[in-house]
């Protein structure tokens, strides 16, 4: 509470008058807090005042991971709409977007760049099979970008194609031996 005036209209903190009833009139202020990664801010705001969110964008960047504020949430987890009317003390928490610098390696390509946390790695149909003998098995270490680093497409021999190739080679070898014997 911040003193505004006495009920008599006198704005001084000290009042000396005759007998009677004097009431101090106060303005109510509420503490408003803001919290994000590497960022905190508080301010006193008059009751009923409309406030805007602070201008904060990137709050963390170590060259491998960076974090951006994309909005502010209220204590109940809902995204706050600004300007916001203050009717009680409140703490806002940042809604953040996290990105990681990652290298994506497939059979014949290598891409580096910033990927959102939780980005699901995809592989095209053309990349799923290579030279008829190889097929895509999995992503290592994970099919989802959840940290900076390398994400590599792992391939394995296609058992059916290898079997067919072995049969063809055996038939050709058999045919070559049969032709030599003639």
C-alpha positions as CSV (number, residue, x, y, z in Angstrom):
1,X,0.0,0.0,0.0
2,X,1.2,3.5,-0.8
3,X,-0.2,6.5,1.1
4,X,-2.2,8.8,-1.1
5,X,-3.9,11.3,1.3
6,X,-6.0,11.8,4.4
7,X,-9.8,11.7,4.2
8,X,-9.6,15.5,4.6
9,X,-7.8,15.8,1.3
10,X,-4.5,16.7,3.0
11,X,-1.6,15.0,1.1
12,X,1.1,15.3,3.8
13,X,2.0,12.2,5.8
14,X,1.7,14.1,9.1
15,X,-1.6,15.8,9.9
16,X,-2.3,18.0,12.9
17,X,-5.9,19.1,13.2
18,X,-8.5,19.3,15.9
19,X,-10.7,16.5,17.2
20,X,-12.3,14.2,14.7
21,X,-11.9,11.1,12.7
22,X,-9.2,11.0,10.0
23,X,-8.7,8.1,7.7
24,X,-5.6,7.5,5.7
25,X,-6.3,6.7,2.0
26,X,-3.9,4.3,0.3
27,X,-3.4,3.0,-3.3
28,X,-2.9,-0.7,-3.6
29,X,0.2,-1.9,-5.5
30,X,0.8,-5.6,-6.4
31,X,4.2,-7.2,-7.0
32,X,4.4,-8.6,-10.6
33,X,7.3,-11.0,-11.4
34,X,8.7,-12.4,-14.6
35,X,10.9,-15.5,-14.8
36,X,12.7,-17.1,-17.8
37,X,15.9,-18.9,-18.3
38,X,18.7,-16.5,-17.2
39,X,16.1,-13.7,-16.7
40,X,14.1,-12.4,-13.7
41,X,12.4,-9.1,-13.2
42,X,9.9,-7.8,-10.7
43,X,8.0,-4.5,-10.4
44,X,5.3,-2.9,-8.3
45,X,2.1,-2.2,-10.3
46,X,-0.9,-0.2,-9.2
47,X,-4.1,-2.3,-8.8
48,X,-6.1,-2.4,-12.0
49,X,-3.2,-1.1,-14.2
50,X,-2.7,-2.7,-17.6
51,X,0.8,-3.9,-18.2
52,X,2.7,-5.3,-21.2
53,X,5.2,-8.1,-21.2
54,X,8.9,-7.1,-21.1
55,X,10.7,-7.2,-24.4
56,X,12.8,-10.3,-24.0
57,X,13.8,-12.6,-26.9
58,X,16.9,-14.7,-26.7
59,X,17.7,-15.6,-23.0
60,X,20.4,-18.2,-23.5
61,X,23.0,-19.1,-26.2
62,X,26.1,-21.1,-25.7
63,X,26.7,-21.7,-29.5
64,X,25.2,-25.2,-29.3
65,X,21.9,-24.5,-27.6
66,X,19.8,-21.4,-27.6
67,X,16.6,-20.5,-25.9
68,X,14.0,-17.9,-27.0
69,X,11.0,-16.4,-25.1
70,X,7.9,-16.9,-27.3
71,X,5.3,-15.8,-24.7
72,X,4.4,-15.6,-21.0
73,X,2.2,-18.0,-19.0
74,X,0.2,-17.3,-15.9
75,X,0.5,-19.5,-12.8
76,X,-2.4,-21.7,-14.1
77,X,-0.3,-22.5,-17.2
78,X,-2.4,-20.5,-19.7
79,X,-0.7,-18.1,-22.2
80,X,-1.2,-14.5,-21.0
81,X,-2.8,-12.0,-23.3
82,X,-1.3,-8.5,-23.1
83,X,-2.0,-5.8,-22.1
84,X,-2.8,-7.6,-18.8
85,X,-5.0,-6.1,-16.0
86,X,-3.3,-6.6,-12.6
87,X,-5.8,-7.5,-9.9
88,X,-3.5,-9.4,-7.6
89,X,0.1,-10.3,-7.2
90,X,1.2,-12.5,-10.1
91,X,4.3,-14.3,-11.4
92,X,4.6,-14.9,-15.1
93,X,6.8,-17.7,-16.5
94,X,8.3,-17.7,-20.0
95,X,7.0,-20.0,-22.6
96,X,10.3,-20.9,-24.3
97,X,11.5,-22.3,-27.6
98,X,14.8,-24.3,-27.4
99,X,17.0,-25.0,-30.4
100,X,20.1,-27.2,-30.8
101,X,22.9,-27.0,-33.4
102,X,23.0,-30.4,-34.9
103,X,24.6,-32.2,-37.8
104,X,22.3,-34.6,-39.7
105,X,24.3,-37.3,-41.6
106,X,22.7,-39.6,-44.2
107,X,24.2,-42.0,-46.7
108,X,25.5,-39.2,-49.0
109,X,24.7,-35.9,-47.4
110,X,25.6,-33.9,-44.3
111,X,23.5,-30.9,-43.1
112,X,24.3,-28.6,-40.2
113,X,22.0,-26.1,-38.7
114,X,19.7,-25.1,-35.9
115,X,16.8,-27.6,-35.1
116,X,14.0,-27.1,-32.6
117,X,14.1,-29.3,-29.5
118,X,12.0,-32.3,-30.2
119,X,12.4,-32.1,-34.0
120,X,11.7,-35.6,-35.4
121,X,14.2,-36.7,-38.0
122,X,12.8,-37.9,-41.3
123,X,14.3,-39.9,-44.1
124,X,13.0,-39.8,-47.7
125,X,11.9,-43.0,-49.5
126,X,14.9,-42.6,-51.8
127,X,17.2,-42.6,-48.8
128,X,15.6,-45.7,-47.2
129,X,17.2,-48.1,-49.8
130,X,20.7,-47.7,-51.2
131,X,22.1,-49.8,-54.0
132,X,19.5,-52.6,-53.5
133,X,21.8,-54.1,-50.8
134,X,21.4,-51.5,-48.0
135,X,18.3,-50.4,-46.1
136,X,17.8,-47.7,-43.5
137,X,17.7,-49.2,-40.0
138,X,17.6,-46.3,-37.5
139,X,18.9,-42.9,-36.4
140,X,21.7,-42.8,-33.8
141,X,21.7,-41.7,-31.1
142,X,18.0,-40.9,-31.4
143,X,15.3,-40.1,-34.0
144,X,14.5,-36.9,-32.2
145,X,16.8,-33.8,-31.8
146,X,17.0,-33.4,-28.1
147,X,20.6,-32.1,-27.7
148,X,23.4,-30.6,-29.8
149,X,25.5,-33.1,-31.7
150,X,25.6,-35.5,-34.7
151,X,22.5,-37.6,-35.7
152,X,23.5,-40.3,-38.1
153,X,21.3,-42.5,-40.3
154,X,22.4,-46.1,-39.8
155,X,22.0,-48.6,-42.7
156,X,22.2,-52.4,-42.7
157,X,22.3,-55.1,-45.4
158,X,18.9,-56.0,-46.8
159,X,18.7,-59.7,-46.0
160,X,16.4,-60.4,-49.0
161,X,18.6,-58.6,-51.4
162,X,21.8,-60.2,-50.0
163,X,20.1,-63.7,-50.3
164,X,19.1,-63.0,-53.9
165,X,22.6,-61.8,-54.7
166,X,24.1,-64.9,-53.2
167,X,21.8,-67.1,-55.2
168,X,22.7,-65.2,-58.4
169,X,26.4,-65.4,-57.7
170,X,26.1,-69.2,-56.9
171,X,24.1,-69.8,-60.1
172,X,26.7,-67.8,-62.2
173,X,29.6,-69.7,-60.6
174,X,27.8,-72.9,-61.3
175,X,27.1,-71.9,-64.9
176,X,30.8,-70.9,-65.3
177,X,32.0,-74.3,-64.0
178,X,29.5,-76.1,-66.2
179,X,30.6,-74.2,-69.3
180,X,34.3,-74.9,-68.5
181,X,33.6,-78.6,-68.3
182,X,32.1,-78.7,-71.7
